[in-house]
Amino acid sequence: MKEDKEIVLAAVRQNGLALEFTKFKLSDDVNVVRNALMSNGLAFEFASAKLQKDKDLVAMAVKSDPMVLGHVDEQFTRDANLCRNAVKAQGLSLQFINEQFKNQNKNK
């Protein structure tokens, strides 16, 4: 069942965190991961390493749950739009923004 895409889609649509229990090939399936993120942004943690570098999926995860910013690749913690939107939605996500980026913006 963990390999049956239709069953996995039904599970992640209900609760995105079900992505944790799928077979690897489905955690690397963009459609499965998108559905998981629509349900719960924290499912990002269980997406494949390749998909965790996909800017659109990162933005989708952070939009769903701004605290996901603490689980993204460092390159995304320097993305002005992504960080601004995360902090506007959840001020505590400020802690995950790259220090160099924060300092650079203080000087503007």
C-alpha positions as CSV (number, residue, x, y, z in Angstrom):
1,M,0.0,0.0,0.0
2,K,2.9,2.4,0.7
3,E,3.8,2.1,-3.0
4,D,0.2,2.6,-4.3
5,K,0.1,6.2,-5.5
6,E,-3.7,6.6,-5.3
7,I,-3.7,5.3,-1.7
8,V,-0.8,7.6,-0.8
9,L,-2.5,10.6,-2.4
10,A,-5.6,9.9,-0.4
11,A,-3.6,9.7,2.8
12,V,-1.5,12.8,2.3
13,R,-4.5,14.8,1.2
14,Q,-6.1,13.9,4.6
15,N,-2.9,14.5,6.5
16,G,0.3,15.7,4.8
17,L,2.5,14.1,7.5
18,A,1.5,10.7,6.1
19,L,4.3,11.4,3.6
20,E,6.7,10.1,6.2
21,F,5.4,6.6,5.8
22,T,5.5,6.4,2.0
23,K,8.2,4.6,-0.1
24,F,11.0,6.8,-1.3
25,K,9.9,7.0,-4.9
26,L,6.6,8.6,-3.8
27,S,8.4,11.2,-1.6
28,D,10.2,12.1,-4.8
29,D,6.9,12.5,-6.7
30,V,6.1,16.2,-7.1
31,N,2.4,15.6,-7.3
32,V,2.4,13.5,-4.1
33,V,4.5,16.1,-2.3
34,R,2.4,19.1,-3.5
35,N,-0.7,17.4,-2.1
36,A,1.0,16.7,1.2
37,L,2.1,20.3,1.5
38,M,-1.4,21.6,0.8
39,S,-2.5,19.5,3.8
40,N,0.4,20.3,6.1
41,G,3.5,22.4,5.3
42,L,5.5,20.4,7.8
43,A,5.3,17.4,5.4
44,F,8.2,19.2,3.6
45,E,10.6,17.5,6.0
46,F,9.6,14.1,4.4
47,A,10.0,15.1,0.8
48,S,13.0,13.8,-1.1
49,A,16.3,15.8,-0.9
50,K,15.8,16.7,-4.6
51,L,12.3,18.1,-4.0
52,Q,13.5,20.0,-0.9
53,K,15.6,22.1,-3.3
54,D,12.6,23.0,-5.5
55,K,11.9,26.7,-5.0
56,D,8.2,26.4,-5.8
57,L,7.7,23.6,-3.3
58,V,9.7,25.4,-0.6
59,A,7.5,28.5,-1.1
60,M,4.4,26.3,-0.9
61,A,5.6,24.7,2.3
62,V,6.5,28.0,3.9
63,K,3.2,29.5,2.9
64,S,1.4,26.6,4.5
65,D,3.5,26.8,7.7
66,P,6.1,29.6,8.0
67,M,8.0,27.7,10.6
68,V,9.1,25.3,7.8
69,L,11.7,28.0,7.2
70,G,13.7,26.2,9.9
71,H,13.9,23.0,7.8
72,V,14.8,24.5,4.4
73,D,18.2,24.6,2.6
74,E,20.2,27.6,3.7
75,Q,20.0,29.2,0.2
76,F,16.2,29.8,0.9
77,T,16.9,31.6,4.1
78,R,18.4,34.4,2.1
79,D,15.4,34.7,-0.3
80,A,14.0,38.2,0.4
81,N,10.4,37.4,-0.7
82,L,10.2,34.0,0.9
83,C,11.6,35.3,4.2
84,R,9.4,38.5,4.2
85,N,6.3,36.4,3.6
86,A,7.2,33.9,6.3
87,V,7.9,36.6,8.9
88,K,4.7,38.5,8.1
89,A,2.7,35.3,8.6
90,Q,4.6,34.1,11.7
91,G,7.0,36.4,13.4
92,L,8.8,33.6,15.1
93,S,10.1,32.4,11.7
94,L,12.5,35.4,11.9
95,Q,14.8,33.1,13.9
96,F,15.5,31.0,10.8
97,I,16.5,33.8,8.4
98,N,20.2,33.8,7.5
99,E,22.2,36.1,9.8
100,Q,24.2,37.6,6.9
101,F,20.9,38.4,5.1
102,K,19.4,40.0,8.3
103,N,22.5,42.2,8.8
104,Q,22.6,43.1,5.1
105,N,19.0,44.4,5.3
106,K,19.6,46.3,8.5
107,N,22.1,48.6,6.6
108,K,19.5,49.5,4.0
